[in-house]
């Protein structure tokens, strides 16, 4: 679904409208969705080795923490 051209076009149109109309919550939702999909893309796959699984888990945890910090900052700290 993330590589479907219609979904990407819809997300791009929604992003442009959100920037033009300054819809902060829509922009944060798009950021959270896109960032989570990116983290999942980079942590998926690999092999059956425990080392690869540990690295993927650490990358997923780190990416999720970064996303959460950015969302908390823009939702609660910064006006």
MIPADO-435262 format. One record per atom (N, C-alpha, C): atom name; x, y, z; residue number from 1. Coordinates in Angstrom, 2 decimals, always signed. Layout:
N
 atom    east   north      up   n
   CA       X       Y       Z NUM
...
end
This chain:
79
 atom    east   north      up   n
    N   +0.82   -1.19   +0.00   1
   CA   +0.00   +0.00   +0.00   1
    C   +0.87   +1.26   +0.00   1
    N   +2.03   +1.19   +0.62   2
   CA   +2.89   +2.37   +0.69   2
    C   +3.50   +2.73   -0.66   2
    N   +3.56   +1.78   -1.57   3
   CA   +4.13   +2.08   -2.88   3
    C   +3.06   +2.28   -3.95   3
    N   +1.80   +2.24   -3.58   4
   CA   +0.72   +2.47   -4.52   4
    C   +0.71   +3.94   -4.94   4
    N   +0.77   +4.24   -6.23   5
   CA   +0.83   +5.64   -6.67   5
    C   -0.36   +6.48   -6.22   5
    N   -1.53   +5.87   -6.13   6
   CA   -2.71   +6.64   -5.69   6
    C   -2.58   +7.07   -4.23   6
    N   -2.06   +6.18   -3.41   7
   CA   -1.88   +6.51   -1.99   7
    C   -0.81   +7.59   -1.84   7
    N   +0.28   +7.46   -2.57   8
   CA   +1.34   +8.46   -2.50   8
    C   +0.86   +9.81   -3.01   8
    N   +0.07   +9.82   -4.09   9
   CA   -0.47  +11.07   -4.61   9
    C   -1.43  +11.70   -3.60   9
    N   -2.28  +10.90   -2.99  10
   CA   -3.20  +11.41   -1.99  10
    C   -2.47  +11.99   -0.78  10
    N   -1.42  +11.31   -0.34  11
   CA   -0.63  +11.81   +0.78  11
    C   +0.08  +13.11   +0.41  11
    N   +0.57  +13.21   -0.82  12
   CA   +1.24  +14.43   -1.26  12
    C   +0.25  +15.60   -1.33  12
    N   -0.94  +15.35   -1.84  13
   CA   -1.97  +16.40   -1.92  13
    C   -2.37  +16.83   -0.51  13
    N   -2.55  +15.87   +0.38  14
   CA   -2.90  +16.17   +1.76  14
    C   -1.79  +16.96   +2.44  14
    N   -0.54  +16.61   +2.15  15
   CA   +0.60  +17.33   +2.72  15
    C   +0.62  +18.78   +2.24  15
    N   +0.41  +18.98   +0.94  16
   CA   +0.42  +20.34   +0.39  16
    C   -0.71  +21.17   +0.98  16
    N   -1.91  +20.59   +1.09  17
   CA   -3.03  +21.31   +1.70  17
    C   -2.76  +21.63   +3.17  17
    N   -2.15  +20.69   +3.88  18
   CA   -1.85  +20.92   +5.30  18
    C   -0.82  +22.03   +5.48  18
    N   +0.15  +22.09   +4.57  19
   CA   +1.14  +23.17   +4.66  19
    C   +0.50  +24.51   +4.32  19
    N   -0.31  +24.54   +3.28  20
   CA   -0.94  +25.80   +2.87  20
    C   -1.91  +26.34   +3.93  20
    N   -2.69  +25.43   +4.54  21
   CA   -3.68  +25.85   +5.53  21
    C   -3.16  +25.77   +6.97  21
    N   -1.89  +25.39   +7.13  22
   CA   -1.23  +25.29   +8.44  22
    C   -1.99  +24.38   +9.39  22
    N   -2.31  +23.19   +8.93  23
   CA   -2.97  +22.19   +9.75  23
    C   -1.90  +21.39  +10.48  23
    N   -1.60  +21.81  +11.70  24
   CA   -0.51  +21.21  +12.46  24
    C   -0.76  +19.73  +12.76  24
    N   -1.97  +19.39  +13.15  25
   CA   -2.25  +18.00  +13.52  25
    C   -2.20  +17.07  +12.31  25
    N   -2.60  +17.54  +11.16  26
   CA   -2.52  +16.71   +9.96  26
    C   -1.06  +16.50   +9.57  26
    N   -0.25  +17.55   +9.67  27
   CA   +1.18  +17.41   +9.37  27
    C   +1.86  +16.45  +10.35  27
    N   +1.50  +16.54  +11.63  28
   CA   +2.09  +15.61  +12.60  28
    C   +1.64  +14.18  +12.35  28
    N   +0.40  +13.99  +11.95  29
   CA   -0.08  +12.66  +11.61  29
    C   +0.66  +12.09  +10.40  29
    N   +0.84  +12.92   +9.38  30
   CA   +1.58  +12.46   +8.20  30
    C   +3.03  +12.14   +8.55  30
    N   +3.64  +12.98   +9.41  31
   CA   +5.01  +12.71   +9.84  31
    C   +5.08  +11.39  +10.59  31
    N   +4.18  +11.19  +11.54  32
   CA   +4.21   +9.97  +12.35  32
    C   +3.99   +8.73  +11.49  32
    N   +3.05   +8.81  +10.56  33
   CA   +2.78   +7.67   +9.68  33
    C   +3.97   +7.37   +8.79  33
    N   +4.50   +8.40   +8.14  34
   CA   +5.65   +8.21   +7.25  34
    C   +6.90   +7.74   +7.98  34
    N   +7.15   +8.31   +9.14  35
   CA   +8.33   +7.92   +9.91  35
    C   +8.20   +6.50  +10.42  35
    N   +7.02   +6.12  +10.87  36
   CA   +6.81   +4.75  +11.35  36
    C   +6.97   +3.75  +10.21  36
    N   +6.45   +4.07   +9.04  37
   CA   +6.61   +3.18   +7.89  37
    C   +8.09   +3.07   +7.50  37
    N   +8.83   +4.16   +7.60  38
   CA  +10.26   +4.13   +7.28  38
    C  +11.02   +3.27   +8.28  38
    N  +10.72   +3.43   +9.57  39
   CA  +11.37   +2.61  +10.58  39
    C  +11.05   +1.14  +10.37  39
    N   +9.79   +0.83  +10.08  40
   CA   +9.42   -0.56   +9.84  40
    C  +10.10   -1.13   +8.60  40
    N  +10.31   -0.30   +7.59  41
   CA  +10.98   -0.75   +6.37  41
    C  +12.43   -1.13   +6.66  41
    N  +13.11   -0.30   +7.47  42
   CA  +14.52   -0.56   +7.75  42
    C  +14.73   -1.65   +8.79  42
    N  +13.71   -1.97   +9.59  43
   CA  +13.88   -3.03  +10.58  43
    C  +13.35   -4.37  +10.09  43
    N  +12.59   -4.38   +9.04  44
   CA  +12.03   -5.64   +8.54  44
    C  +13.06   -6.46   +7.80  44
    N  +12.73   -7.71   +7.59  45
   CA  +13.61   -8.58   +6.82  45
    C  +14.78   -9.05   +7.65  45
    N  +15.91   -9.21   +7.02  46
   CA  +17.09   -9.69   +7.73  46
    C  +17.20  -11.19   +7.58  46
    N  +17.48  -11.84   +8.66  47
   CA  +17.62  -13.29   +8.63  47
    C  +17.18  -13.87   +9.95  47
    N  +17.61  -15.07  +10.19  48
   CA  +17.21  -15.73  +11.42  48
    C  +18.26  -15.60  +12.51  48
    N  +19.31  -14.87  +12.25  49
   CA  +20.37  -14.70  +13.24  49
    C  +19.89  -13.83  +14.40  49
    N  +20.32  -14.18  +15.60  50
   CA  +19.93  -13.40  +16.78  50
    C  +20.53  -12.00  +16.74  50
    N  +21.71  -11.87  +16.16  51
   CA  +22.37  -10.56  +16.10  51
    C  +21.56   -9.61  +15.22  51
    N  +21.08  -10.09  +14.09  52
   CA  +20.28   -9.26  +13.19  52
    C  +18.97   -8.87  +13.85  52
    N  +18.35   -9.78  +14.54  53
   CA  +17.10   -9.49  +15.24  53
    C  +17.33   -8.45  +16.32  53
    N  +18.43   -8.56  +17.07  54
   CA  +18.74   -7.59  +18.11  54
    C  +18.99   -6.21  +17.51  54
    N  +19.71   -6.14  +16.42  55
   CA  +19.96   -4.84  +15.76  55
    C  +18.66   -4.24  +15.25  55
    N  +17.82   -5.06  +14.66  56
   CA  +16.55   -4.56  +14.14  56
    C  +15.67   -4.07  +15.27  56
    N  +15.65   -4.79  +16.37  57
   CA  +14.83   -4.38  +17.51  57
    C  +15.35   -3.06  +18.09  57
    N  +16.66   -2.93  +18.20  58
   CA  +17.22   -1.68  +18.73  58
    C  +16.94   -0.50  +17.80  58
    N  +17.03   -0.73  +16.50  59
   CA  +16.71   +0.32  +15.53  59
    C  +15.24   +0.70  +15.61  59
    N  +14.36   -0.29  +15.77  60
   CA  +12.93   -0.02  +15.90  60
    C  +12.64   +0.76  +17.17  60
    N  +13.23   +0.37  +18.27  61
   CA  +13.01   +1.08  +19.53  61
    C  +13.55   +2.50  +19.45  61
    N  +14.74   +2.67  +18.90  62
   CA  +15.32   +4.02  +18.77  62
    C  +14.49   +4.90  +17.85  62
    N  +14.06   +4.36  +16.73  63
   CA  +13.25   +5.13  +15.80  63
    C  +11.91   +5.53  +16.39  63
    N  +11.29   +4.61  +17.13  64
   CA  +10.02   +4.91  +17.76  64
    C  +10.18   +5.98  +18.83  64
    N  +11.26   +5.94  +19.58  65
   CA  +11.51   +6.97  +20.60  65
    C  +11.72   +8.32  +19.95  65
    N  +12.44   +8.37  +18.85  66
   CA  +12.65   +9.65  +18.15  66
    C  +11.32  +10.20  +17.64  66
    N  +10.50   +9.36  +17.07  67
   CA   +9.19   +9.79  +16.59  67
    C   +8.34  +10.32  +17.74  67
    N   +8.35   +9.62  +18.86  68
   CA   +7.57  +10.05  +20.02  68
    C   +8.06  +11.37  +20.58  68
    N   +9.36  +11.56  +20.63  69
   CA   +9.91  +12.83  +21.13  69
    C   +9.52  +13.99  +20.23  69
    N   +9.60  +13.79  +18.93  70
   CA   +9.21  +14.86  +18.00  70
    C   +7.73  +15.19  +18.15  70
    N   +6.88  +14.17  +18.24  71
   CA   +5.45  +14.41  +18.40  71
    C   +5.14  +15.10  +19.73  71
    N   +5.76  +14.68  +20.81  72
   CA   +5.53  +15.33  +22.10  72
    C   +5.99  +16.78  +22.05  72
    N   +7.12  +17.03  +21.42  73
   CA   +7.61  +18.41  +21.32  73
    C   +6.62  +19.30  +20.57  73
    N   +6.18  +18.86  +19.42  74
   CA   +5.30  +19.72  +18.61  74
    C   +3.88  +19.77  +19.15  74
    N   +3.42  +18.75  +19.86  75
   CA   +2.06  +18.77  +20.37  75
    C   +1.93  +19.49  +21.71  75
    N   +2.92  +19.32  +22.59  76
   CA   +2.77  +19.82  +23.95  76
    C   +3.73  +20.95  +24.34  76
    N   +4.95  +20.91  +23.87  77
   CA   +5.94  +21.89  +24.32  77
    C   +5.91  +23.16  +23.47  77
    N   +5.97  +22.97  +22.18  78
   CA   +6.00  +24.12  +21.27  78
    C   +4.55  +24.53  +20.96  78
    N   +4.17  +25.63  +21.50  79
   CA   +2.81  +26.20  +21.35  79
    C   +1.95  +25.22  +20.67  79
end
